């Protein structure tokens, strides 16, 4: 990975984590935590979506949507676990 691609992953992860934090009842982890949640959410989504036949195309916008949905799923699961 080049520096540019790593930077792009971090930016997309930050945006996705921030959006997911807004969507899940204000549940977020700050800037660094949101970046991590966004990146992990993208990985979760990349495992789940092809298995159920969903695809969003290519490009940065599709990557942000993909990562955000995965991050929302991840935050929802974290919220459920913390509740127990």
C-alpha positions in Angstrom: 0.0 0.0 0.0 1.2 3.4 -0.8 1.0 6.4 1.5 -1.9 7.8 -0.6 -4.0 4.7 -0.3 -3.3 4.4 3.5 -4.4 8.0 3.9 -7.5 7.4 1.8 -8.4 4.4 4.0 -8.0 6.5 7.1 -10.2 9.3 5.7 -12.9 6.9 4.6 -12.8 5.1 7.9 -13.1 8.4 9.8 -16.0 9.6 7.7 -17.7 6.2 8.1 -17.1 6.0 11.8 -18.4 9.5 12.3 -21.5 8.9 10.3 -22.1 5.6 12.2 -21.6 7.3 15.5 -24.3 9.8 14.5 -26.7 7.0 13.4 -26.4 4.8 16.4 -27.9 7.1 19.1 -24.8 9.3 19.5 -22.7 6.2 20.3 -19.1 6.9 19.2 -15.5 6.6 20.4 -13.9 9.9 19.4 -11.8 10.6 16.3 -9.3 7.7 16.6 -12.0 5.3 17.8 -14.3 6.3 15.0 -11.5 5.7 12.4 -11.0 2.2 13.8 -14.7 1.5 13.9 -15.0 2.7 10.3 -12.2 0.5 9.1 -13.3 -2.5 11.0 -16.9 -1.8 9.8 -15.7 -1.8 6.2 -14.0 -5.2 6.8 -17.2 -6.6 8.4 -19.3 -5.3 5.5 -16.9 -6.8 3.0 -17.4 -10.2 4.6 -21.2 -10.0 5.0 -22.4 -8.2 1.8 -21.0 -10.5 -0.8 -22.4 -13.5 1.1 -25.9 -12.0 0.9 -25.5 -10.7 -2.7 -25.3 -7.0 -2.0 -22.9 -4.6 -3.9 -22.6 -0.9 -4.1 -20.4 -0.4 -7.1 -17.0 1.3 -7.0 -15.7 4.7 -6.1 -15.2 6.7 -2.9 -18.9 7.4 -2.3 -19.7 3.6 -2.5 -16.7 2.9 -0.2 -18.0 5.4 2.4 -21.6 3.9 2.2 -20.2 0.4 2.5 -17.9 1.2 5.4 -20.7 3.2 7.2 -23.2 0.4 7.0 -20.6 -2.0 8.3 -19.7 0.4 11.1 -23.3 0.8 12.1 -23.6 -2.9 12.3 -20.5 -3.0 14.4 -21.6 -0.2 16.7 -25.0 -1.8 17.2 -23.4 -5.1 18.2 -21.0 -3.3 20.6 -24.0 -1.5 22.1 -25.8 -4.8 22.6 -22.8 -6.4 24.3 -22.3 -3.4 26.6 -25.9 -3.5 27.6 -25.6 -7.0 28.9 
